[in-house]
Amino acid sequence: MLHVNPKMLARLSELEADLLQRRTQAEAEGWIGEIEGIDLTLTFLRAKRDETQRRAQRPAVHLGIPAHRRPQESE
């Protein structure tokens, strides 16, 4: 699953504003299929934004670098 970089949250807001503007135009033109597609895209965009905001609030976990183990010699 792809994760959005938290630095891109402003861009997601720009995309949402553009989609809302396109939706208004589609309503004025009566493009029912276009409205449904935009609504679906808005749903996914908002879910991705919410997920990104939640992830940005969680601290990163440092797992470290695994050490290479030497094989043990049997006696």
C-alpha distance (Angstrom), angle and dihedral (degrees) to the residues before:
residue distance angle dihedral
M1 . . .
L2 3.77 . .
H3 3.77 119.3 .
V4 3.78 124.7 -152.3
N5 3.78 116.6 -126.8
P6 3.83 107.4 -115.4
K7 3.82 88.2 -129.2
M8 3.82 87.0 68.7
L9 3.82 95.9 61.0
A10 3.81 90.6 101.9
R11 3.81 89.0 54.9
L12 3.81 90.7 52.6
S13 3.80 88.5 54.3
E14 3.81 89.9 51.6
L15 3.80 90.2 50.5
E16 3.79 90.8 49.5
A17 3.81 91.5 51.6
D18 3.81 90.3 50.1
L19 3.80 92.0 49.1
L20 3.80 91.3 49.8
Q21 3.79 89.9 51.7
R22 3.82 91.0 48.9
R23 3.81 89.4 48.3
T24 3.81 90.9 54.1
Q25 3.80 89.9 51.6
A26 3.81 91.4 47.2
E27 3.81 90.2 52.1
A28 3.81 90.7 50.4
E29 3.81 90.6 50.3
G30 3.80 94.1 43.0
W31 3.81 94.8 -121.0
I32 3.80 98.6 159.2
G33 3.81 95.8 174.9
E34 3.79 91.4 49.6
I35 3.81 90.8 50.8
E36 3.80 91.1 52.7
G37 3.80 91.6 49.4
I38 3.79 92.9 48.4
D39 3.81 91.2 47.8
L40 3.79 90.3 52.5
T41 3.81 91.6 48.0
L42 3.82 90.5 48.8
T43 3.79 90.0 52.0
F44 3.81 92.1 53.3
L45 3.80 93.2 42.7
R46 3.81 92.7 51.7
A47 3.80 91.8 46.8
K48 3.81 90.9 50.5
R49 3.82 91.1 47.9
D50 3.81 91.8 50.0
E51 3.80 91.0 48.3
T52 3.80 91.2 49.2
Q53 3.79 91.8 50.4
R54 3.82 90.7 50.8
R55 3.81 91.7 48.2
A56 3.82 91.5 48.8
Q57 3.80 90.4 57.7
R58 3.81 94.4 53.0
P59 3.79 116.2 84.9
A60 3.78 117.6 -116.6
V61 3.78 116.2 -106.1
H62 3.78 115.8 -131.6
L63 3.78 108.6 -145.5
G64 3.78 95.6 178.9
I65 3.76 127.0 -141.2
P66 3.78 115.1 -64.3
A67 3.80 115.4 -118.5
H68 3.77 120.6 -126.4
R69 3.80 110.5 -117.8
R70 3.74 122.0 -145.7
P71 3.79 115.4 -131.4
Q72 3.78 112.2 -103.7
E73 3.77 116.5 -121.0
S74 3.77 114.9 -126.7
E75 3.80 117.8 -128.4
